Amino acid sequence: MVTRRARILFVDDEPKILHALKWLFRKGYDVAVAEGGQEALEQVKSFKPDVVVSDQRMPGMTGTQLLNQVKMISPGTMRLLLTGYSDYKAVVNSVNEGEIYRFVHKPWVNSQIRSVVEEAANTALNCPELVETPEGEEVAPAQGVSAAERGSILVIDDDEQPCSELQDVLGATHNLLFARSLDEAMDLLENNPVGVVISEVTIGGGDVTTLIKLLKRHYPEIVSVVMTSQEDANIIIELINQGQIYRFMSKPIKAAQCRINVESALRKHRMLNRNPELQKRHKVVEVRSAPEAAASGADMSAGSEKVAVPKVSPGMFDSMLSRVRRLGGLWR
């Protein structure tokens, strides 16, 4: 375990914000600040931060654009986006381009931002860097690779058209499984090692995000891609923070971009499956029923990073959690 102090870089075009963050993290960290994207990139090269926390709305370069470049320059750096508004396009880009670790709201709660940054810093210090195969490179099934490592692609959607489109784009080269309900999804998971989940956020009026969060919590090697027509930034923020979704696709899907996203997700799955230490970079909070969380004394306040509360009924949640926990043994 690394014992040196973590290096944190805060980026914001408001000096008062930077001063407040520098004061808040003055103990226990080596802190640097930058008032814009270009200055931040120079700091990344010289200061070599373990964590970058960037505001989104800045002149010249947005936080998402900055974090995308940070990802390329320093892939081991944990990336957090700080913003006071929920702009849909910016949130989507933070997933697809910045691959951020967490999304932090302004105005922040001191205890919560400390907790998130501490977790990110500890992860950066104690987990190896993640170096991926270049985007767009095809993933050919490797000889001698187990079915569990290859992983099937589970599509959870009750809309026939995107399922048909995915079959046309990916069916010739990948094993696709289709679920039109949560029960069907669990049945398929219990009988097939799944590497990538492509999912709507709701099916049949029911919430699917709880399943996405549970899978990431218990099997971080599973990579999730959200595919939806809903333009709700808050849902995506929640799924970044509590489910570490890897990519976001808007309906109707675009064939070329869909293939790139899914191939990249499969590479990520194989990398995580082969290197369990890397899975620590995808740690998410535990999902508990509201009564269980309250009984344990967990912080249930809005925006809490300590526990996620499911959006399904207690009975459905208990059943889903029990079945998810059993999957690892079934796949072996």
Sequence and secondary structure as in RCSB ss.txt:
>XXXX:A:sequence
MVTRRARILFVDDEPKILHALKWLFRKGYDVAVAEGGQEALEQVKSFKPDVVVSDQRMPGMTGTQLLNQVKMISP
GTMRLLLTGYSDYKAVVNSVNEGEIYRFVHKPWVNSQIRSVVEEAANTALNCPELVETPEGEEVAPAQGVSAAER
GSILVIDDDEQPCSELQDVLGATHNLLFARSLDEAMDLLENNPVGVVISEVTIGGGDVTTLIKLLKRHYPEIVSV
VMTSQEDANIIIELINQGQIYRFMSKPIKAAQCRINVESALRKHRMLNRNPELQKRHKVVEVRSAPEAAASGADM
SAGSEKVAVPKVSPGMFDSMLSRVRRLGGLWR
>XXXX:A:secstr
   S EEEEEE S HHHHHHHHHHT SSEEEEEESSHHHHHHHHHHH  SEEEEES  SSS HHHHHHHHHHH T
TSEEEEEESS  HHHHHHHHHTT  SEEEESS  HHHHHHHHHHHHHHHHHS       TT      TT  HHHH
 EEEEE S HHHHHHHHHHHTTTS EEEESSHHHHHHHHHHS EEEEEE SEETTEE HHHHHHHHHH TTSEEE
EEES   HHHHHHHHHHH   EEEESS  HHHHHHHHHHHHHHHHHHHH GGGGGGG   EE  HHHHHHHT   
STT SSEE  SS HHHHHHHHHHHHHHHHHH 
